[in-house]
Amino acid sequence: MIKIIDARKTYAKTGGRIPREAVFDRSAAAATASAQIAETVAQIIADVKTRGDAALREYTLKFDKADVAAPEVTAAEFAEAEKACGPEFKALLERAADNIRGYHSLQRREGFETHNAQGVVTGQRVLPLARVGVYVPGGTAAYPSTVLMDVIPARIAGCPEIIMVTPPGKDGRVPAAILTAARIAGVTRVFKVGGAQAIAALAYGTESVPAVDKIVGPGNAYVAEAKRQVFGQVSIDMIAGPSEILIVADGRSRPDWVAADMLSQAEHDRMASAVLVTDSEELAAAVSAELERQIPLLERRDIARASIDANGRIIIAGDLSAAVDTANEIAPEHLELCVDDPFDWLRRIRNAGSVFLGRYCPEALGDYFAGPNHTLPTSGTARFSSALSVDDFVKKVQYISCDAASLAACAADVDNFARTEGLTGHGYSATIRMANGKGQMAN
């Protein structure tokens, strides 16, 4: 049964605004588990660095129960996957890919060049990363949508090499839908390896898997920890936590729709969080009842049940303004505004990975089809980070140029600044170029 919190009483002193930690409790047991995961991941990374492909094969056999002698997906496997996927689902993937390309194409960045008041030329070049790695989860479900979401922005950015890793099934094969999506999105190479060992392979390279410049894509706790540990050797997009949805709904919302949207995230995994914030006691009670009715109907009912019981919350706020304040405090991965005039409330939203506006906009629309990215900040990091985008696959190189006249116009300022910081050599490197090379080193 989901937990109901009456914020009007419990958090009256803050106007009904609830801190994130009060909703998502991280227990000591979870901290202990994290430490154990970190130790295991460190051992796996060190092993892959030392033994390369041999370690990958052993871990794939151990964790995925598949003996994969050659990790790279072959052209024949791609062809078989396309046939197995079928024309109808392939066409659906194409339609989704078109929407994703259309949205992300608007994110392309151009460089610039300008001349400042002293005549110094300054500018910035926007360059694609040379080689990126995309992690696509497997295990309890296959996610072709993640392939499209994580690969298409890299392709639009102009990355020449996109390396994808994903765990194989027990038969040593990658699901047909995953490989078909990879071909549609424009992946360069695919390797049948998952878990922390796949992240290690992308970071350091093996005999088969090339090392990359950046790793993106969600995964389980071991994948997330591996990304944390290899950061610095490579760049990463974010540390993805369990899936989250927060729904702000008024009393006019249908409880069956709201419950269904909460369960769309609860079925992801047992650690997923589904939260409703409403100003209606009646809706709170009705949604609680609907959850109990709908959970047994799901194929992944056991996962949804565990998620709702452990991490589900219904929060009763004093009014919609307090509900929105709570949403900003929690900074959820997905935020639905099931209210009248949702665009008016959108102006108040500062912290959310992706916002879904109106009663006819379920979060699942963003997962698969609408176009905006579904790789989003979790665990409150929407306070300072953003959805995966084309920006994640480029770097900016700035440049400066000036002639004798423009340096003369600002050399004294450079020297003055340098003297203030006690770095007189900095100033001298500018003044030595002035007055026919007779600049003096400051004492």
Phi, psi and omega per residue, in radians:
M1 nan 2.376 -3.123
I2 -1.239 2.586 3.133
K3 -1.488 2.313 3.103
I4 -1.897 2.239 -3.136
I5 -2.023 2.131 3.070
D6 -1.596 1.642 -3.063
A7 -1.192 -0.350 -3.140
R8 -1.106 -0.480 -3.119
K9 -1.782 -0.895 -3.046
T10 -1.156 -0.613 -3.059
Y11 -2.133 0.674 -3.100
A12 -1.061 -0.613 -3.088
K13 -1.160 -0.406 3.123
T14 -1.823 0.302 3.132
G15 1.236 0.380 3.128
G16 1.538 0.096 3.126
R17 -1.479 2.251 -3.034
I18 -1.886 2.255 3.080
P19 -1.185 2.612 -3.083
R20 -0.990 -0.708 -3.068
E21 -1.131 -0.372 3.098
A22 -1.352 -0.356 3.134
V23 -1.634 -0.774 -3.110
F24 -1.919 1.535 -3.109
D25 -1.339 2.176 3.071
R26 -1.832 1.828 -3.008
S27 -1.378 2.934 3.079
A28 -1.089 -0.592 3.123
A29 -1.093 -0.687 3.118
A30 -1.144 -0.681 3.116
A31 -1.119 -0.697 3.099
T32 -1.119 -0.737 3.116
A33 -1.081 -0.696 3.133
S34 -1.081 -0.714 3.116
A35 -1.118 -0.690 3.107
Q36 -1.164 -0.712 3.095
I37 -1.086 -0.757 -3.124
A38 -1.051 -0.709 3.137
E39 -1.162 -0.773 3.120
T40 -1.082 -0.772 -3.113
V41 -1.125 -0.715 3.119
A42 -1.039 -0.696 3.115
Q43 -1.156 -0.710 3.134
I44 -1.135 -0.777 -3.139
I45 -1.071 -0.801 3.132
A46 -1.066 -0.685 -3.133
D47 -1.160 -0.757 3.131
V48 -1.148 -0.676 3.087
K49 -1.052 -0.649 -3.064
T50 -1.447 -0.757 -2.961
R51 -1.947 -0.099 3.005
G52 1.043 -2.279 -3.055
D53 -1.014 -0.602 -3.138
A54 -1.077 -0.716 3.104
A55 -1.175 -0.707 3.118
L56 -1.022 -0.769 -3.113
R57 -1.112 -0.726 -3.130
E58 -1.158 -0.746 -3.139
Y59 -1.213 -0.603 3.094
T60 -1.137 -0.677 3.089
L61 -1.179 -0.707 -3.091
K62 -1.222 -0.817 -3.006
F63 -1.641 -0.578 -3.077
D64 -1.873 -0.066 3.111
K65 1.038 0.571 3.140
A66 -2.238 2.309 3.094
D67 -1.686 1.775 -3.064
V68 -1.932 1.819 -3.113
A69 -1.304 -0.731 3.133
A70 -2.048 1.931 -2.968
P71 -1.289 -0.390 -3.045
E72 -1.372 2.366 3.067
V73 -1.206 2.311 -3.080
T74 -1.576 2.907 3.086
A75 -1.062 -0.645 3.133
A76 -1.134 -0.668 3.112
E77 -1.154 -0.658 3.073
F78 -1.082 -0.797 -3.112
A79 -1.099 -0.755 3.117
E80 -1.108 -0.685 -3.129
A81 -1.117 -0.716 -3.123
E82 -1.106 -0.672 3.094
K83 -1.187 -0.743 -3.097
A84 -1.209 -0.523 -3.106
C85 -1.166 -0.630 3.118
G86 1.537 2.602 -3.053
P87 -1.161 -0.567 -3.081
E88 -1.182 -0.831 -3.141
F89 -1.247 -0.579 3.076
K90 -1.068 -0.719 3.114
A91 -1.121 -0.643 3.087
L92 -1.121 -0.757 3.084
L93 -1.044 -0.699 3.125
E94 -1.111 -0.726 -3.141
R95 -1.145 -0.753 3.094
A96 -1.097 -0.731 3.139
A97 -1.084 -0.664 3.101
D98 -1.077 -0.741 3.114
N99 -1.131 -0.726 -3.128
I100 -1.166 -0.736 3.098
R101 -1.090 -0.765 -3.120
G102 -1.043 -0.760 -3.129
Y103 -1.192 -0.846 -3.035
H104 -1.308 -0.378 3.078
S105 -1.090 -0.485 3.128
L106 -1.274 -0.181 -3.132
Q107 -1.586 -0.044 -3.123
R108 -0.994 2.401 -3.130
R109 -1.915 2.429 3.031
E110 -1.845 2.664 3.031
G111 -1.320 -3.100 3.115
F112 -2.637 2.850 3.048
E113 -2.550 2.422 -3.108
T114 -2.588 2.882 3.094
H115 -2.064 2.215 -3.133
N116 -1.505 -3.048 -3.028
A117 -1.098 -0.474 3.129
Q118 -1.547 -0.014 3.140
G119 1.541 0.126 3.105
V120 -1.304 2.311 3.096
V121 -1.499 2.181 3.062
T122 -2.246 2.657 -3.124
G123 -2.898 3.108 3.137
Q124 -2.534 2.308 3.028
R125 -1.821 2.448 3.099
V126 -1.892 2.012 -3.005
L127 -2.122 2.439 3.076
P128 -1.252 2.589 2.998
L129 -1.134 2.515 -3.026
A130 -1.230 -0.715 -3.088
R131 -2.583 2.175 -3.135
V132 -2.121 2.669 3.097
G133 -1.973 2.385 -3.140
V134 -2.079 2.140 3.073
Y135 -1.680 2.219 3.104
V136 -2.051 2.076 -3.088
P137 -1.115 2.765 3.032
G138 -2.409 -2.539 3.080
G139 1.491 -1.884 -3.035
T140 -1.298 -0.279 3.132
A141 -2.783 2.782 3.077
A142 -1.849 2.463 -3.012
Y143 -2.215 1.320 3.038
P144 -1.073 -0.457 3.108
S145 -1.086 -0.641 3.116
T146 -1.139 -0.629 3.084
V147 -1.020 -0.886 -3.117
L148 -1.087 -0.796 -3.062
M149 -1.149 -0.618 -3.047
D150 -1.618 -0.416 -3.086
V151 -1.608 -0.734 -3.052
I152 -1.035 -0.756 3.074
P153 -1.060 -0.626 3.104
A154 -1.148 -0.692 3.113
R155 -1.157 -0.732 3.107
I156 -1.121 -0.626 3.104
A157 -1.153 -0.361 3.128
G158 1.707 0.269 3.126
C159 -1.081 2.132 -3.092
P160 -1.250 -0.484 3.139
E161 -2.242 2.201 3.099
I162 -2.188 1.949 -3.079
I163 -1.788 2.171 -3.124
M164 -1.929 2.419 3.036
V165 -2.169 2.498 3.122
T166 -2.781 2.482 -3.100
P167 -1.214 2.461 3.089
P168 -1.438 2.867 2.972
G169 -1.341 3.128 -3.132
K170 -1.088 -0.363 3.105
D171 -1.464 0.039 3.120
G172 1.372 0.246 -3.096
R173 -2.051 2.750 3.068
V174 -1.667 2.391 -3.141
P175 -0.892 2.481 -3.070
A176 -1.012 -0.697 -3.110
A177 -1.110 -0.617 3.128
I178 -1.149 -0.802 -3.108
L179 -1.224 -0.623 3.108
T180 -1.154 -0.741 3.078
A181 -1.097 -0.665 3.128
A182 -1.084 -0.715 3.127
R183 -1.189 -0.736 3.126
I184 -1.112 -0.712 -3.074
A185 -1.301 -0.466 3.116
G186 1.816 0.564 3.077
V187 -1.171 2.505 3.131
T188 -1.439 -0.881 -3.125
R189 -2.508 2.621 3.121
V190 -2.220 2.383 3.129
F191 -2.140 2.427 -3.096
K192 -1.539 1.329 3.126
V193 -2.692 2.455 -3.119
G194 -2.325 -2.986 3.075
G195 1.223 -2.936 3.137
A196 -1.047 -0.533 -3.137
Q197 -1.146 -0.572 3.099
A198 -1.199 -0.707 3.109
I199 -1.115 -0.727 3.097
A200 -1.078 -0.727 3.138
A201 -1.098 -0.739 3.132
L202 -1.172 -0.611 -3.090
A203 -1.297 -0.730 -3.004
Y204 -1.965 -0.262 -3.130
G205 1.406 2.624 3.012
T206 -2.333 -3.007 3.114
E207 -1.049 -0.525 -3.101
S208 -1.846 -0.743 -3.030
V209 -1.583 2.146 3.132
P210 -1.350 2.567 3.058
A211 -1.237 2.525 -3.080
V212 -2.033 3.041 3.125
D213 -1.633 -0.465 -3.121
K214 -2.632 2.537 3.113
I215 -2.067 2.259 3.097
V216 -2.239 2.845 3.053
G217 2.024 2.562 -3.120
P218 -1.434 2.904 3.087
G219 -2.968 -3.039 -3.134
N220 -1.342 -3.007 -3.069
A221 -1.083 -0.560 3.138
Y222 -1.264 -0.679 3.084
V223 -1.139 -0.797 3.136
A224 -1.050 -0.754 3.134
E225 -1.177 -0.656 3.101
A226 -1.098 -0.730 3.095
K227 -1.075 -0.706 3.110
R228 -1.044 -0.754 -3.038
Q229 -1.320 -0.476 -3.126
V230 -1.616 -0.103 3.108
F231 -1.055 2.282 -3.030
G232 1.961 -0.786 2.945
Q233 -1.232 -0.698 3.043
V234 -2.360 2.921 2.977
S235 -1.512 2.779 3.047
I236 -2.339 2.858 3.112
D237 -1.391 -0.906 -3.097
M238 -2.970 2.916 2.996
I239 -1.692 1.826 -3.042
A240 -1.438 2.248 3.052
G241 -1.730 -2.958 3.114
P242 -1.069 2.680 -3.130
S243 -1.094 2.582 -3.115
E244 -2.419 2.518 2.916
I245 -2.429 2.397 3.010
L246 -2.207 2.255 -3.125
I247 -2.031 2.128 2.972
V248 -1.663 2.037 -3.055
A249 -2.357 2.446 3.065
D250 -1.644 3.120 -3.064
G251 -1.204 -0.177 3.105
R252 -1.487 -0.107 -3.101
S253 -1.330 2.603 3.094
R254 -1.408 2.173 -3.093
P255 -1.113 -0.560 3.138
D256 -1.208 -0.632 3.084
W257 -1.173 -0.790 -3.124
V258 -1.077 -0.787 3.126
A259 -1.069 -0.736 3.134
A260 -1.076 -0.693 3.127
D261 -1.184 -0.651 3.084
M262 -1.106 -0.727 -3.120
L263 -1.258 -0.389 3.103
S264 -1.091 -0.451 3.047
Q265 -1.679 -0.612 -3.131
A266 -1.057 -0.511 -3.114
E267 -1.338 -0.130 3.118
H268 -1.090 -0.993 3.109
D269 -2.831 2.944 -3.029
R270 -1.144 -0.391 -3.137
M271 -1.591 -0.073 -3.132
A272 -1.104 2.685 -3.089
S273 -2.141 2.268 3.075
A274 -2.177 2.148 -3.030
V275 -2.273 2.353 2.984
L276 -1.979 2.298 3.005
V277 -2.092 2.119 -3.056
T278 -2.471 2.734 3.045
D279 -1.708 0.178 -3.062
S280 -2.070 2.025 3.058
E281 -1.096 -0.648 -3.135
E282 -1.094 -0.771 3.120
L283 -1.136 -0.708 3.134
A284 -0.985 -0.841 -3.128
A285 -1.154 -0.710 -3.113
A286 -1.177 -0.676 3.120
V287 -1.182 -0.702 3.089
S288 -1.004 -0.766 3.117
A289 -1.158 -0.682 -3.136
E290 -1.139 -0.666 3.097
L291 -1.037 -0.759 3.139
E292 -1.148 -0.567 3.116
R293 -1.290 -0.682 -2.999
Q294 -1.488 -0.549 -3.075
I295 -0.948 -0.812 -3.131
P296 -1.111 -0.268 -3.111
L297 -1.471 -0.233 -3.069
L298 -1.428 2.548 3.013
E299 -1.119 -0.655 -3.129
R300 -1.730 0.776 -3.031
R301 -1.085 -0.637 -3.109
D302 -1.140 -0.712 3.115
I303 -1.162 -0.816 -3.136
A304 -1.078 -0.706 3.129
R305 -1.049 -0.822 -3.130
A306 -1.121 -0.709 -3.141
S307 -1.111 -0.860 -3.107
I308 -1.117 -0.763 -3.107
D309 -1.139 -0.701 -3.055
A310 -1.548 -0.657 -2.955
N311 -2.190 -0.037 3.122
G312 -1.375 2.526 3.122
R313 -2.515 2.489 2.893
I314 -2.079 2.137 -3.074
I315 -1.983 2.188 3.094
I316 -1.687 1.981 -3.126
A317 -1.727 2.808 -3.121
G318 -1.148 -0.625 3.103
D319 -2.790 3.103 -3.088
L320 -1.171 -0.533 3.090
S321 -1.086 -0.763 3.086
A322 -1.156 -0.602 3.108
A323 -1.114 -0.733 3.113
V324 -1.188 -0.671 3.062
D325 -1.040 -0.710 3.110
T326 -1.116 -0.719 3.107
A327 -1.055 -0.767 3.109
N328 -1.128 -0.617 3.123
E329 -1.164 -0.716 -3.092
I330 -1.364 -0.530 3.124
A331 0.939 1.108 -3.031
P332 -1.309 2.809 3.032
E333 -1.095 -0.939 3.097
H334 -2.025 2.336 3.104
L335 -2.242 2.103 3.038
E336 -1.789 2.349 3.037
L337 -1.912 1.587 -3.128
C338 -1.629 1.264 -3.035
V339 -2.473 2.912 2.973
D340 -1.208 2.530 3.089
D341 0.926 0.971 -3.055
P342 -1.094 -0.507 -3.140
F343 -1.173 -0.491 3.057
D344 -1.152 -0.683 3.128
W345 -1.310 -0.455 3.140
L346 -0.980 -0.586 -3.138
R347 -1.088 -0.384 -3.131
R348 -1.544 -0.215 -3.064
I349 -1.469 2.144 3.095
R350 -2.006 -0.497 -3.000
N351 -2.176 1.724 3.064
A352 -2.908 2.536 3.096
G353 -1.215 -0.861 3.108
S354 -2.593 2.445 -3.065
V355 -1.989 2.369 -3.110
F356 -2.047 2.095 -2.911
L357 -1.842 2.135 3.035
G358 1.725 2.928 -3.050
R359 -1.348 -0.261 -3.113
Y360 -1.855 0.441 -3.096
C361 -2.203 1.358 3.118
P362 -1.189 2.618 3.130
E363 -0.989 -0.555 -3.123
A364 -1.055 -0.455 3.086
L365 -1.044 -0.662 3.103
G366 -1.329 -0.508 3.132
D367 -1.055 -0.649 -2.937
Y368 -2.057 -0.651 -2.696
F369 -2.340 -0.552 -2.937
A370 -1.138 -0.686 -3.140
G371 2.325 -0.810 3.050
P372 -1.042 2.712 -2.990
N373 -1.296 2.573 3.095
H374 -1.821 0.036 3.000
T375 -1.540 1.853 -2.874
L376 -2.253 2.734 3.074
P377 -1.192 2.416 3.141
T378 -2.131 3.131 3.008
S379 1.008 0.582 3.114
G380 1.457 -0.031 -3.097
T381 -1.305 -0.084 3.016
A382 -1.141 -0.186 3.020
R383 -1.102 -0.463 -3.044
F384 -2.456 0.048 -3.135
S385 -2.357 3.023 -2.938
S386 -2.292 3.000 3.044
A387 -1.087 2.680 3.031
L388 -0.992 2.437 -3.095
S389 -2.660 3.134 3.084
V390 -1.027 -0.564 3.130
D391 -1.016 -0.470 -3.125
D392 -1.231 -0.231 -3.038
F393 -2.010 0.269 3.070
V394 -2.237 2.843 2.981
K395 -2.260 2.753 -3.115
K396 -1.959 2.224 3.092
V397 -1.950 2.021 -3.139
Q398 -1.611 2.752 3.137
Y399 -2.535 2.749 -3.115
I400 -2.419 2.461 3.055
S401 -2.571 2.469 3.031
C402 -2.649 2.701 3.083
D403 -1.750 -3.033 -3.074
A404 -1.056 -0.709 -3.088
A405 -1.177 -0.748 -3.115
S406 -1.237 -0.588 3.058
L407 -1.181 -0.691 3.122
A408 -1.047 -0.564 -3.108
A409 -1.245 -0.352 -3.074
C410 -2.268 0.038 -3.100
A411 -1.058 -0.691 -3.134
A412 -1.135 -0.654 3.113
D413 -1.146 -0.695 3.105
V414 -1.099 -0.780 -3.124
D415 -1.107 -0.740 3.141
N416 -1.097 -0.772 3.117
F417 -1.071 -0.777 -3.102
A418 -1.105 -0.738 3.118
R419 -1.067 -0.704 -3.129
T420 -1.081 -0.621 3.140
E421 -1.545 -0.021 3.131
G422 1.325 0.337 -3.134
L423 -1.958 1.246 -3.007
T424 -1.143 -0.442 3.095
G425 -1.138 -0.561 3.072
H426 -1.064 -0.851 -3.117
G427 -1.114 -0.703 -3.121
Y428 -1.098 -0.575 3.140
S429 -1.137 -0.367 3.055
A430 -1.578 -0.817 -3.051
T431 -1.252 -0.415 3.132
I432 -1.115 -0.394 3.141
R433 -1.460 -0.117 -3.099
M434 -1.734 2.907 3.040
A435 0.888 0.847 3.114
N436 1.030 0.602 3.048
G437 1.376 0.334 -3.103
K438 -1.835 0.447 3.065
G439 -1.066 2.631 -3.100
Q440 -1.974 2.460 3.037
M441 -1.199 2.250 3.131
A442 -1.202 2.549 3.114
N443 -1.461 nan nan
